[in-house]
């Protein structure tokens, strides 16, 4: 039998691949208490406890295939949906929300770019036109648009938050304050103050019995769920090393238009500016970092790493490579590698090594496989998924809407925030060259864009050009860690 070549040239899949999908953002007048008393526990977590804290909807995730829906409301109980951030991922999330069982309406839309909102509407209408009820008076353009869209909903309706992650804590807080359920796309913050805000808002949502789903859809992918279950049950022995990869071609950069101010340019290219997306390791590697923490049933206690801008010449803030080595409390390691360069080895997925075998899985690997020994070749294959196909983008929305309609507990905030903090501490270590502990990262008061809630359309952009076509880029050994 031939070699599987499982670590060679996989197709880079997913919604957030090398083509940048631009999203919008806005502001908020009030934010939750940043000094949350929420304690992120590191040790002594059983598998049962880990899965429980990873999502309050564990019972819902266990449902296979189609969801039983006898408790769905009658046609008069329509869930109205507001879309905040009308880029590619937002448009996809809206389509998935409108494809759930039970009556739904797309009720309002918000974006800072008029053309992006109209493009989203155009793309949604062929499939969902009867459900789209977004007249011009509920199409909100500008920095206050997210507030107006959320304000147009009734308590118990749903908002989809799909803007750049820097604004997720602000939008999430406003939505919960107004009493609406939330789907928030990854990533969930770009710095530790944002993470503390998200955790505080998640607690407020729980107190109000609001449902919160996060866009780490790999947690709802049935083939991956079964593969992780096999690992937890000991199929490859004790997990000793994990490798998370996102290696592919360069991230694109849209040119600055003549009528575009600096802030609009950076938002258009949000994947290229650290204050907006938290860095490549946060917004692009988060899925596979999250999967590795899920496999390990734990969160890392420290991280050290490296990164730099060796090849890239485009006018932005992107490192072109990252490598972060996370250490768990038992001494085992997770190595997360991210690179976007041409003519280099490409791989998108996770490699898990145990004392008896290994697994190839994670985002970018639609067919997870488990092998005997440490060489993933076809003759050593001992497990692969044989169940029905699963659209995890759709399934995460099915679970959320089922919880809303049947008033089931559903709040993924804590697990999403911890996965995001793991990626953020990786960015801190790579950009500073320092070793960072989990507690240091969580306690950090470094904000990538101070005063973000007060940003106006004519404000200076948080990333200021230092010369023609040049922006400040993190320098290991000089950049402040936390």
C-alpha positions in Angstrom: 0.0 0.0 0.0 1.2 3.5 -0.8 2.0 6.4 1.5 -1.0 8.7 2.3 1.1 11.9 2.0 -1.1 13.3 4.7 1.3 16.2 5.3 1.8 17.3 1.7 -0.1 20.0 -0.2 -3.6 19.7 1.3 -6.3 21.8 -0.1 -6.6 24.9 2.1 -10.3 25.0 3.0 -12.5 27.2 5.2 -14.1 30.6 5.0 -11.0 32.5 6.1 -8.4 31.3 3.7 -5.8 33.3 1.8 -8.5 35.5 0.1 -9.3 38.3 2.5 -13.0 38.7 3.3 -13.4 42.3 4.5 -15.8 43.0 7.3 -17.0 46.2 9.0 -17.1 47.5 12.6 -18.6 50.2 14.7 -18.6 51.6 18.3 -20.4 51.5 21.6 -20.9 54.0 24.4 -20.6 51.5 27.3 -18.5 48.5 28.0 -18.7 45.9 30.7 -16.4 45.9 33.7 -12.9 45.0 32.5 -11.9 43.8 36.0 -14.0 40.6 35.8 -13.5 38.2 38.7 -13.9 35.3 36.3 -11.1 32.9 37.1 -9.6 30.9 34.3 -8.8 27.5 35.9 -5.8 25.6 34.5 -5.5 22.4 36.4 -7.6 19.5 37.8 -10.1 19.4 35.0 -11.7 16.1 34.2 -12.8 15.3 30.7 -16.4 15.6 31.8 -15.8 19.0 33.4 -13.8 20.3 30.4 -16.5 19.4 28.0 -19.1 21.0 30.2 -17.2 24.3 30.5 -16.2 24.2 26.8 -19.9 24.6 26.0 -23.1 24.7 28.0 -24.7 23.1 25.1 -22.9 19.7 25.3 -26.2 17.9 25.3 -27.1 19.6 22.0 -23.7 18.8 20.5 -24.3 15.2 21.2 -27.3 15.1 18.9 -26.5 13.4 15.7 -27.7 14.4 12.2 -31.1 16.0 12.1 -32.4 17.6 15.3 -35.7 16.6 16.7 -37.9 19.7 16.5 -41.3 19.0 18.1 -40.8 21.9 20.4 -40.3 24.5 17.6 -42.6 27.5 17.7 -45.6 28.0 15.5 -45.3 30.3 12.4 -46.2 33.3 14.5 -43.0 32.9 16.6 -40.6 34.2 14.0 -37.0 34.9 15.1 -35.8 38.2 13.6 -32.1 38.4 12.7 -29.8 41.4 12.4 -26.5 41.0 10.5 -23.7 43.3 11.7 -20.8 43.0 9.4 -21.8 42.2 5.8 -18.6 40.6 4.4 -18.2 37.1 3.1 -18.4 35.4 6.5 -21.3 37.5 7.6 -23.2 36.7 4.4 -22.5 33.0 5.0 -23.6 33.2 8.6 -26.8 34.9 7.6 -27.6 32.2 5.0 -27.0 29.5 7.6 -29.2 31.2 10.2 -32.0 31.6 7.6 -31.6 27.9 6.7 -32.5 26.6 10.2 -35.8 25.0 11.0 -38.6 27.3 12.1 -39.6 30.8 10.9 -36.9 33.4 10.5 -36.5 36.8 8.9 -33.4 38.8 8.1 -34.6 42.1 9.7 -31.7 44.5 9.7 -28.2 44.9 8.3 -25.3 47.1 9.3 -21.9 47.8 7.8 -19.6 50.8 7.5 -19.4 50.2 3.7 -22.6 50.7 1.7 -21.3 48.6 -1.2 -20.6 45.7 1.1 -24.1 45.7 2.6 -25.7 45.8 -0.9 -23.4 43.0 -2.1 -24.5 40.9 0.8 -28.1 41.5 0.1 -27.6 40.6 -3.6 -25.9 37.3 -2.7 -28.6 36.3 -0.1 -31.7 37.0 -2.2 -31.6 34.1 -4.7 -31.9 31.6 -1.9 -33.7 33.4 0.8 -35.7 36.3 -0.8 -39.0 35.5 1.0 -37.2 35.7 4.4 -35.4 38.9 3.6 -37.2 41.9 5.0 -34.6 44.6 5.1 -36.1 47.8 3.7 -33.8 50.8 3.3 -34.8 52.2 6.7 -33.3 49.1 8.3 -30.0 49.2 6.3 -27.6 51.0 8.6 -24.3 52.5 7.3 -21.7 54.0 9.6 -20.1 53.7 13.0 -23.4 53.6 14.9 -24.9 51.1 12.5 -24.6 48.1 14.8 -26.5 49.8 17.6 -29.4 50.7 15.2 -29.5 47.2 13.8 -29.6 45.7 17.3 -32.1 48.3 18.5 -34.5 47.2 15.7 -34.8 43.7 17.2 -37.1 42.6 20.0 -35.8 40.9 23.1 -35.1 37.2 22.3 -34.2 37.8 18.7 -30.7 37.2 17.3 -27.8 39.3 16.1 -24.9 37.9 14.0 -21.7 39.6 14.9 -19.3 39.1 12.0 -17.1 42.2 12.0 -13.3 42.3 12.5 -12.6 40.8 16.0 -11.3 44.0 17.5 -14.9 45.1 17.8 -16.4 41.8 19.0 -16.2 42.7 22.8 -18.0 46.1 22.1 -20.7 44.7 19.9 -21.3 41.6 22.2 -21.7 43.8 25.2 -24.3 46.0 23.5 -26.3 43.0 22.2 -26.5 41.4 25.7 -27.4 44.8 27.3 -30.3 44.9 24.8 -31.4 41.4 25.6 -30.8 39.6 22.3 -29.2 36.3 21.6 -25.8 36.3 19.9 -23.9 34.4 17.3 -20.3 35.8 17.3 -17.8 34.8 14.7 -14.2 34.0 15.7 -12.0 35.6 16.8 -13.5 37.1 19.9 -11.0 39.7 20.9 -7.5 40.8 20.0 -6.0 41.5 23.5 -6.5 40.5 27.1 -8.7 43.5 28.1 -11.0 42.4 25.3 -11.0 38.8 26.6 -12.0 40.0 30.1 -14.8 42.0 28.6 -16.1 39.0 26.6 -16.0 36.8 29.7 -17.9 39.5 31.7 -20.5 39.8 29.0 -20.9 36.1 28.8 -21.7 36.0 32.5 -24.3 38.7 32.0 -25.8 36.7 29.1 -26.1 33.6 31.3 -27.9 35.7 34.0 -30.3 36.9 31.4 -30.8 33.4 29.9 -29.6 34.5 26.5 -28.1 32.1 24.1 -24.5 32.6 22.8 -22.8 30.7 20.1 -19.2 31.2 18.9 -17.8 30.6 15.4 -15.3 27.8 16.3 -17.4 25.5 14.1 -14.9 22.6 14.2 -16.3 21.8 17.7 -19.5 20.9 15.9 -18.0 18.8 13.1 -19.2 15.2 13.6 -16.1 13.5 12.1 -13.8 15.5 14.2 -16.0 15.1 17.3 -15.8 11.3 16.9 -12.0 11.4 16.3 -11.4 13.4 19.4 -13.6 11.0 21.3 -11.4 8.1 20.1 -8.3 9.9 21.3 -10.0 10.7 24.7 -10.8 7.0 25.0 -7.1 6.0 24.5 -6.8 4.9 20.9 -3.4 6.5 20.5 -2.4 6.3 24.2 -1.4 9.4 26.2 -1.1 12.5 24.1 2.5 13.7 24.2 2.9 16.2 21.4 0.5 18.3 19.3 1.3 20.3 16.1 -1.1 23.0 14.7 -0.4 24.2 11.2 -1.6 26.9 8.9 0.9 27.1 6.0 -0.1 28.5 2.6 0.4 31.4 0.2 0.5 35.1 1.0 -2.4 37.0 2.5 -3.6 39.5 -0.1 -3.7 43.3 0.4 -6.3 45.5 -1.4 -4.8 48.8 -2.8 -5.8 52.1 -1.2 -8.4 53.9 -3.3 -8.0 57.6 -4.0 -11.1 58.6 -2.0 -10.3 56.2 0.9 -9.1 57.6 4.2 -6.5 55.7 6.3 -9.1 54.2 8.7 -11.2 52.9 5.8 -8.1 51.4 4.1 -7.1 49.5 7.3 -10.7 48.2 7.8 -10.8 47.1 4.2 -7.6 45.1 4.8 -8.4 44.1 8.4 -6.5 40.8 8.1 -3.3 42.8 7.6 -3.4 45.0 10.7 -2.8 43.6 14.2 -5.1 46.0 16.0 -8.0 44.7 13.9 -7.5 41.0 13.7 -5.0 40.3 16.5 -2.4 38.8 14.1 -2.3 35.8 11.8 -1.8 33.5 14.7 -5.0 34.7 16.5 -7.5 35.1 13.7 -6.2 32.4 11.3 -4.6 29.7 13.5 -7.3 29.9 16.2 -9.3 26.9 14.9 -6.5 24.4 15.1 -5.1 25.8 18.3 -8.6 25.3 19.7 -8.8 21.7 18.4 -5.5 20.9 20.1 -6.7 22.2 23.4 -9.9 20.2 23.0 -7.8 17.1 22.3 -5.6 17.8 25.3 -8.6 18.6 27.6 -6.6 21.5 29.0 -5.3 25.0 28.4 -1.6 25.8 28.3 0.2 27.3 31.3 2.9 29.1 29.2 4.2 29.8 25.7 7.4 31.0 24.0 7.8 31.6 20.4 9.3 33.4 17.4 8.2 35.2 14.3 9.1 37.8 11.8 8.7 39.6 8.5 11.4 38.1 6.3 9.9 38.0 2.9 6.8 40.2 3.0 7.1 43.7 1.6 3.5 44.8 1.4 2.6 48.0 3.4 0.9 46.4 6.5 1.8 44.9 9.9 1.8 41.2 9.1 4.6 38.9 10.1 5.0 36.3 7.4 5.8 33.5 9.8 5.0 32.5 13.4 6.0 29.6 15.6 4.6 29.3 19.2 5.5 26.5 21.6 2.8 26.1 24.2 3.4 24.1 27.4 0.7 22.3 29.4 0.7 21.7 33.1 1.9 18.1 32.6 4.9 19.3 30.5 3.6 18.2 27.1 3.8 20.6 24.2 1.7 22.1 21.5 3.6 23.7 18.6 1.6 26.1 16.5 3.1 27.2 13.2 1.7 29.7 10.8 3.3 30.9 7.5 2.0 32.6 4.4 4.7 32.6 1.7 5.0 31.3 -1.9 7.1 28.3 -2.9 7.1 26.8 0.6 5.7 23.6 2.1 2.0 23.9 2.7 -0.2 22.2 5.3 -3.4 23.1 7.1 -4.4 20.9 10.0 -3.3 19.3 13.2 -0.9 16.4 13.9 -1.5 14.7 17.3 1.1 12.2 18.6 0.4 9.8 21.4 2.4 7.0 23.1 0.8 4.4 20.8 -0.2 6.3 17.6 -1.0 9.6 15.9 -3.9 11.4 14.3 -4.2 13.9 11.4 -7.3 16.1 11.9 -8.5 19.7 12.6 -9.6 22.5 10.4 -8.3 22.0 6.8 -8.6 18.2 7.2 -12.2 17.2 6.3 -11.4 13.5 6.8 -9.8 13.0 10.2 -7.7 9.8 10.5 -6.0 7.9 13.2 -2.9 5.7 12.8 -0.9 3.1 14.6 2.6 4.4 15.4 3.9 7.9 14.6 4.0 7.7 10.8 0.7 8.5 9.1 0.7 6.1 6.2 -2.2 4.2 4.8 -1.1 0.7 6.0 -1.1 2.1 9.6 -4.7 3.5 9.4 -6.8 2.2 12.4 -9.7 4.7 12.3 -11.5 7.0 10.0 -15.0 8.5 10.0 -17.8 6.4 8.5 -20.9 8.4 9.4 -23.0 10.8 7.4 -21.7 14.0 6.0 -21.8 17.1 8.3 -21.9 20.8 7.4 -20.5 22.2 10.6 -21.1 25.8 9.6 -24.8 24.9 9.3 -24.9 22.6 12.3 -23.6 25.3 14.7 -26.5 27.4 13.7 -29.0 24.5 14.0 -27.9 23.9 17.6 -28.2 27.6 18.5 -31.6 28.0 17.0 -32.8 24.8 18.6 -31.7 26.1 21.9 -33.4 29.5 21.4 -36.7 27.9 20.3 -36.8 25.3 23.1 -35.2 27.6 25.8 -32.2 25.3 26.4 -29.0 26.5 28.1 -26.5 27.5 25.4 -23.5 29.6 26.1 -20.1 29.0 24.4 -18.5 32.2 25.7 -16.1 30.8 28.2 -14.6 28.1 25.9 -14.3 30.6 23.0 -12.6 33.2 25.2 -10.1 30.7 26.5 -9.2 29.4 23.0 -8.8 33.0 21.9 -6.6 33.9 24.9 -4.4 30.9 24.0 -3.8 32.3 20.6 -3.3 35.9 22.0 -0.6 34.7 24.4 1.0 33.0 21.4 1.1 36.3 19.6 2.4 38.1 22.7 5.3 35.6 22.9 6.2 35.6 19.2 6.1 39.4 18.9 8.0 40.1 22.1 10.4 37.1 22.2 9.4 36.6 25.8 8.0 33.5 27.6 4.5 34.3 28.7 2.5 32.5 31.3 -1.3 32.1 31.1 -1.8 34.2 34.2 0.4 37.0 32.8 -1.4 37.0 29.5 -4.8 37.1 31.2 -3.8 40.0 33.5 -2.3 42.1 30.7 -3.6 45.6 30.3 -2.0 46.2 26.9 -4.7 47.3 24.4 -3.9 47.1 20.7 -6.2 50.1 20.0 -6.9 52.1 23.2 -10.1 54.2 23.0 -11.6 52.0 20.4 -15.2 52.6 21.6 -14.8 56.3 20.9 -13.4 55.9 17.3 -15.0 58.1 14.7 -14.9 57.8 11.0 -12.6 60.8 10.7 -10.4 59.6 13.6 -6.8 58.7 13.0 -6.4 55.0 12.4 -4.8 53.1 15.3 -1.9 51.9 13.1 -0.2 55.1 12.0 2.1 55.0 8.9 5.7 55.6 9.9 6.8 56.3 6.3 5.4 56.1 2.9 4.1 52.5 2.5 5.4 51.5 5.9 3.7 50.7 9.2 5.1 49.9 12.6 5.8 46.1 12.9 6.4 44.2 16.1 10.1 43.6 16.9 11.1 40.6 19.1 13.2 41.8 22.0 11.7 45.3 21.8 8.0 45.0 21.6 6.2 44.9 25.0 4.7 41.5 25.7 1.9 42.2 28.2 
